[in-house]
Every structure is written in structure tokens, then in C-alpha cells.
Amino acid sequence: MRSLLVLAVLALWPGLEPAVAQAFLARSPNIDGTWIPDRHAMQFNFQHRFYVTPNHTVINAPTLTWTFRLPWTLALGVHYSTRSSTLGGKNEMELYGRWQFKESGARRIGLSATGAWNTAAKSFDGEVGIDWSPSRFTIAAVLRGMSNAYDGGKARAAFGTGGVVRLNNYVALAADVATLIGTDPGEHASWSSGLLFQIPNAPHFFSLQASNADVNTMEGTSRRGLFSGGVGKMLYGFEFTIPLHYKRFVAWLKPGTGVPPARKESDAAAEVRMVEFEYRSDTVFVRAGQAVQFLNMDPVEHTVTFDAIATSSGLIPKFGTFVLRFDRAGVWKYHCTPHPFMEGVIVVRER
């Protein structure tokens, strides 16, 4: 409890930047909603839920997710669980595709349509999702349909809703609930709650979770899990996300020494290097009239995008540079558009 209080104090401490709706901090543990990976990236998520028996035996219920982002707002993926939401099933796999639409205006509304094949139930499943993200909040709702739900020989529908409250740019609270429409005897709604974290200076997210669902598929999260219902206890666990941008692996296919090409001399007064997904020398001091050079040493493309002025470098390739001259004094904050956790500040003093 003391640790949670410390986290709450740190999260609400004055002076923090306004929260931004990072994708992972806008979805709850059991409802993906409109979420798809970053552009040109594959996402690997490891969700691990477990129950500790009275004799201290740990029973595991992991769900692994692989999702590929295509050039459009379309993702193809698979959820694989070593448990099953069907009676007597050993494991469950859900092969799915999701189309996403995001409105970037003040309303920040997202829509999605998902189609899937559940191998355990031998069922074609579908989901329509919507979310709304004003300021620090996200509210989501989904409507699901299953052609052969739980391998029971009949079509069924379900709906769910969830919410996320972002305490700051790195910490959020989430919860959701979902239920079948027209429950049979012994069926109960599923629910989950979570404490979500973005790991500073890294593209990864981590969450602590509690739920009564053990399989994170559309069918698995539409009712209380068989495993959870069998033991009569909730499950605890965590989720860790690993984004893999395709261009990180281009170097595997290109011969070369890895030596950067010769660079032209620059009259820049300072240099900021992008290394390991962070701006080294994240605060730089120059005088009005001087220039700053940005050098990308990562194998993926980054940008230098300023918050208060309509200036961006565009995508900078590996060993690429961007030079910007500052004509007036001020404090200029900037970030990387594909990786918003990368942030820096240029302090420009009078001549």
C-alpha cells in the first residue's frame, strides 16, 4: 500500500507535462479496442496471469500476441494462449485482422473493425470497437459476434466497455467489463483492472493486472474464464510489450562496415545525437543566431519535431543530420514523432 501511495504522489506531482494518449496507455487489459501497432512495426506482447494454490503451486495462464502493422491502418495478428475458453480445450489461437480509423481532432475518436478465426471453437468471430480520448481519459466500447461460440454449436454476441485514466505521461489506471448477450446458467461477466506504465526512455510498456479471464481472445474475455471460475479466485499477472520496427533489421541485409559516411563540416554551435532511442544531451544551451545539429546514430528513423513552432526535420535516417538555426531567445521543446517518449529541450539565450 505504501508503494502505491508513493506512485500516486509521483504521478500527480505538479510540473509534469500534459498526458498524451500513447496507444498502450489508451487500452485496458481485456479490451484492445482500436489498438494496432506503430507504423512499420511488429508488436510482441507477453501477458502472464497466474493463480497460487493453497499448497503454493503456481498455475499459469499466459497469452502471447504477435501483431504486424501493414502500410495502411491495418494490422494482422495472432493471440495464442496455453489455456482455452472452450470446455476441455488445451489451448486457443485467434488469428485476426483489424482496421483502424483515428480522428486526430479535439474529439479524438477511434473506430475499428476486427475479423478473426478462433481455432479452439472453430468459430468466425468479429468485433466493432469505438473509443474516445479527451485529455487524460479514454472510454472504449466493443460489440462482438461469434458464429460458433465456445464450440457450442450456436452463434452468440457480447458487448464490453472499459476506461483508462492517465495520471501522467507514464502511468495510467484501467478497468473493463464484458458480458455475453443472453447468458446461460453458470456464465458470468468478465472483468479486469490494471496499473499501466510506460518505461521512460524506452519504447516498452508494462502493466500489473487482475482479472477473472485467463484467455485474452474475443471469446475468452466475453465471459468469466473456465479456469478462474473453477478455482473461484481472481487471477493476477502482468503484461510486457516489445515493439520491433522493421527498419531495425535492414542492417542484416546490407553489407558494410558500419562506419558512418564522412560528414560535411557544420557551423553548428552544438550537436545532439540520437542514440538508443534517446536524445543524448537532452538539454542544450545556445545563443540567438546559433544553430544546433542533430545526428541520428540509431538504425531506425527519428524526427526532431518542435512543440511550439511548426518545424519538423521529417524522418532522419541512420547517420543522417538535421541543422536548425534559432533566431530568437526562448525555450524550445522537441520530440520524435514515431517515438514520443524521446524528448529534448533547446534553451536559446540572448546574444
C-alpha positions in Angstrom: 0.0 0.0 0.0 2.8 2.4 0.8 4.3 1.8 -2.6 1.0 2.6 -4.3 0.8 5.8 -2.3 4.3 6.8 -3.4 3.4 6.1 -7.1 0.2 8.2 -6.8 2.1 11.2 -5.3 4.8 11.0 -8.0 2.1 10.7 -10.7 0.2 13.8 -9.6 3.3 15.9 -8.7 3.0 19.4 -10.1 5.0 20.4 -13.1 4.5 17.3 -15.2 3.8 17.6 -18.9 0.2 17.1 -20.0 -0.6 13.4 -20.7 -0.5 12.2 -24.2 -2.6 9.3 -25.5 0.1 6.7 -26.2 -1.5 3.6 -27.7 -0.9 1.3 -24.8 -1.9 3.8 -22.2 -5.3 4.1 -24.0 -6.4 0.5 -23.8 -7.5 -1.7 -20.9 -6.2 -5.3 -20.2 -9.1 -7.2 -21.7 -10.3 -4.8 -24.4 -7.8 -3.8 -27.2 -10.4 -1.5 -28.7 -9.0 0.2 -31.7 -5.3 -0.5 -30.9 -2.9 -1.5 -33.6 1.0 -1.3 -33.6 3.0 1.7 -34.6 3.6 2.3 -38.3 6.1 -0.1 -39.9 6.3 -2.2 -36.7 5.6 -5.7 -35.4 4.4 -5.9 -31.8 5.0 -8.7 -29.4 3.1 -8.7 -26.1 3.5 -11.2 -23.3 0.6 -11.3 -20.9 1.1 -13.7 -18.0 -1.7 -14.4 -15.5 -1.5 -16.9 -12.7 -3.1 -18.4 -9.6 -1.3 -19.6 -6.5 -2.9 -22.7 -5.0 -3.2 -23.2 -1.2 -0.2 -25.6 -1.4 1.9 -22.8 -3.1 1.7 -24.2 -6.6 1.7 -21.6 -9.3 -0.8 -22.3 -12.2 0.0 -20.2 -15.2 -2.3 -18.8 -17.9 -0.2 -16.9 -20.5 -1.4 -15.3 -23.7 1.1 -14.3 -26.4 0.3 -11.7 -29.0 2.1 -11.1 -32.3 0.7 -8.3 -34.5 2.1 -6.9 -37.8 1.3 -3.4 -38.9 0.7 -3.1 -42.6 1.3 0.1 -44.6 -2.3 1.2 -44.1 -4.1 1.4 -40.8 -4.5 -2.4 -40.9 -2.9 -5.0 -38.6 -2.7 -8.8 -38.9 -2.0 -10.8 -35.7 -2.5 -13.8 -33.6 -3.4 -14.3 -29.9 -2.1 -17.7 -28.5 -3.0 -19.0 -25.1 -1.9 -22.2 -23.4 -5.5 -22.2 -21.9 -8.8 -22.4 -23.7 -12.2 -20.8 -23.3 -13.8 -23.9 -24.7 -14.7 -26.8 -22.3 -12.0 -29.4 -22.4 -9.8 -27.4 -24.7 -6.0 -27.5 -24.2 -5.0 -24.2 -25.8 -6.5 -21.5 -28.0 -5.4 -19.4 -31.0 -7.1 -16.5 -32.5 -6.0 -15.3 -36.0 -7.2 -11.8 -36.6 -7.1 -8.7 -38.8 -8.0 -5.2 -37.6 -8.7 -2.0 -39.5 -8.4 1.2 -37.5 -9.7 4.8 -38.1 -8.4 7.6 -35.9 -9.7 11.2 -35.8 -6.9 13.5 -34.6 -9.1 16.5 -33.9 -10.3 17.7 -30.5 -12.7 14.8 -30.2 -10.0 12.1 -30.7 -12.4 9.4 -31.7 -11.2 6.0 -32.9 -13.1 3.3 -34.8 -12.1 -0.3 -35.6 -13.4 -3.4 -37.2 -11.8 -6.8 -36.4 -12.4 -10.2 -38.0 -10.9 -13.4 -36.5 -10.9 -17.2 -36.7 -10.8 -19.0 -33.3 -9.1 -22.4 -33.7 -10.3 -23.9 -30.5 -14.0 -23.0 -31.1 -13.8 -23.4 -34.9 -15.6 -20.1 -35.0 -15.6 -16.9 -37.1 -15.6 -14.0 -34.7 -15.9 -10.3 -35.2 -15.7 -7.1 -33.2 -16.6 -3.4 -33.8 -14.8 -1.0 -31.5 -15.0 2.6 -30.7 -13.0 4.8 -28.2 -13.0 8.4 -27.2 -9.9 10.0 -25.7 -10.5 13.6 -24.4 -7.5 14.8 -22.4 -6.3 12.2 -19.9 -9.2 9.8 -20.3 -10.1 7.1 -22.8 -13.5 5.4 -22.9 -14.0 2.4 -25.1 -16.8 0.1 -26.1 -16.9 -3.1 -28.2 -19.7 -5.2 -29.8 -18.7 -8.8 -30.6 -20.3 -11.6 -32.6 -19.2 -15.3 -32.7 -20.5 -17.9 -35.3 -19.8 -20.9 -33.1 -19.2 -19.6 -29.6 -17.1 -21.8 -27.4 -17.7 -24.7 -29.9 -21.2 -24.8 -28.6 -23.0 -25.1 -31.9 -24.7 -21.7 -31.9 -23.9 -18.1 -32.7 -23.7 -15.6 -29.8 -23.0 -11.9 -29.2 -21.3 -10.0 -26.5 -20.5 -6.4 -25.6 -18.0 -4.7 -23.3 -16.8 -1.4 -22.1 -13.6 -0.1 -20.5 -11.8 3.0 -19.4 -8.3 4.4 -18.8 -7.3 7.4 -16.7 -3.7 8.6 -17.5 -2.2 10.1 -14.3 0.7 11.5 -16.3 2.7 10.6 -19.5 3.9 7.4 -17.9 1.3 6.0 -15.5 -2.4 5.1 -16.1 -5.2 3.2 -14.3 -7.5 1.0 -16.4 -10.6 -1.3 -16.0 -13.1 -3.0 -18.2 -16.1 -5.4 -18.1 -17.7 -7.6 -20.8 -20.6 -10.0 -20.9 -22.4 -12.2 -23.3 -25.8 -11.1 -24.5 -28.2 -13.7 -23.0 -26.0 -15.6 -20.6 -26.5 -19.3 -19.9 -26.6 -20.7 -16.3 -23.1 -20.5 -14.8 -21.9 -17.8 -17.1 -20.7 -14.6 -15.6 -19.3 -11.3 -16.9 -15.5 -10.9 -17.3 -13.6 -8.0 -15.8 -10.1 -6.8 -15.5 -8.2 -3.9 -13.9 -4.6 -2.7 -14.4 -1.9 -0.3 -13.4 -0.1 0.7 -16.7 3.4 2.1 -17.1 5.4 3.4 -20.0 9.1 2.7 -19.3 10.9 6.1 -19.5 13.4 6.4 -22.4 12.3 3.1 -23.9 9.6 2.0 -26.4 8.2 -0.6 -23.9 5.2 -0.7 -21.7 4.5 -2.8 -18.6 1.3 -3.4 -16.6 0.2 -5.1 -13.4 -3.2 -6.8 -13.8 -6.0 -8.5 -12.0 -8.8 -10.3 -13.9 -11.2 -13.3 -13.9 -10.4 -14.1 -17.5 -7.5 -16.4 -18.3 -7.6 -16.3 -22.2 -7.2 -13.0 -23.9 -9.2 -13.6 -27.1 -12.6 -12.2 -28.0 -14.3 -15.3 -26.7 -12.0 -15.6 -23.7 -12.8 -12.1 -22.5 -16.5 -12.2 -23.2 -17.3 -14.2 -20.0 -15.6 -15.3 -16.8 -12.8 -17.8 -17.6 -13.3 -21.5 -17.0 -10.1 -21.6 -15.1 -11.0 -18.7 -12.9 -14.5 -20.0 -12.3 -13.1 -23.4 -11.4 -10.9 -22.1 -8.6 -13.3 -19.4 -7.6 -10.4 -16.9 -7.4 -9.2 -14.0 -9.4 -6.0 -14.2 -11.4 -3.1 -11.8 -11.0 -0.4 -11.0 -13.6 1.4 -8.6 -15.8 1.9 -7.7 -19.4 5.1 -6.6 -21.2 5.2 -5.1 -24.7 8.0 -5.2 -27.2 7.7 -3.2 -30.4 10.0 -4.3 -33.2 10.4 -1.7 -36.0 11.2 -3.3 -39.3 13.9 -0.9 -40.2 16.0 -2.1 -37.2 16.7 -5.2 -39.2 17.6 -3.7 -42.5 21.3 -3.8 -41.5 21.1 -7.6 -41.5 20.5 -7.5 -45.3 23.1 -4.8 -46.2 26.8 -5.4 -46.5 29.1 -2.8 -45.0 31.5 -1.9 -42.2 29.1 0.0 -40.1 31.3 3.1 -40.3 29.3 6.3 -40.8 29.9 8.2 -44.0 32.1 11.3 -43.9 30.1 14.4 -42.9 30.3 17.9 -44.1 31.6 20.5 -41.6 28.9 22.3 -39.9 28.9 25.7 -38.2 26.5 24.5 -35.6 27.3 25.6 -32.0 26.1 22.3 -30.5 25.3 18.8 -31.6 22.6 16.4 -30.3 23.0 12.7 -31.0 20.1 10.3 -31.2 21.4 7.1 -29.7 19.5 4.1 -28.3 16.1 5.8 -28.6 17.0 8.9 -26.7 18.4 12.4 -27.4 21.8 12.5 -25.7 22.4 15.9 -24.3 18.7 16.3 -24.0 19.0 20.0 -22.8 21.3 22.2 -25.0 22.2 25.9 -24.4 23.0 28.2 -27.4 22.7 31.9 -28.2 20.2 33.5 -30.6 21.6 33.3 -34.1 23.4 30.0 -33.5 22.5 26.6 -34.9 22.1 23.1 -33.5 22.9 19.9 -35.4 21.0 16.7 -34.8 22.7 13.4 -35.7 20.8 10.1 -35.8 23.1 7.2 -34.7 20.2 4.7 -34.4 19.4 2.1 -37.1 15.8 3.4 -37.2 14.5 6.8 -38.5 13.8 9.6 -36.0 12.4 13.1 -36.2 13.1 16.4 -34.5 9.7 17.9 -34.1 9.2 21.1 -32.1 6.1 21.6 -30.0 5.6 25.4 -30.1 6.7 26.1 -33.7 5.6 24.4 -36.9 9.0 22.9 -37.6 10.0 19.3 -38.1 13.0 17.6 -39.6 11.0 14.9 -41.2 12.3 11.3 -40.9 16.1 11.3 -40.4 17.8 8.0 -41.5 20.8 6.4 -39.8 23.8 8.7 -39.9 21.5 11.5 -41.2 21.7 15.0 -39.9 19.3 18.0 -39.4 20.5 21.5 -38.7 18.3 24.3 -37.3 19.3 27.9 -36.6 17.5 29.7 -33.8 16.9 33.5 -34.4 15.3 34.4 -31.1 15.7 33.6 -27.4 13.3 31.1 -25.7 12.9 27.6 -24.5 12.1 25.2 -27.4 10.9 21.7 -26.5 11.0 18.9 -29.2 10.3 15.2 -29.5 10.4 12.4 -32.0 7.1 11.8 -33.7 7.4 8.0 -34.2 8.8 7.6 -30.6 7.1 10.4 -28.5 9.0 9.2 -25.3 12.1 10.8 -26.9 12.1 14.4 -25.7 14.6 17.3 -25.5 14.9 21.0 -24.9 16.9 23.8 -26.7 17.5 26.8 -24.4 18.3 29.9 -26.6 19.8 32.8 -24.8 20.1 36.4 -25.9 23.1 37.3 -28.0 
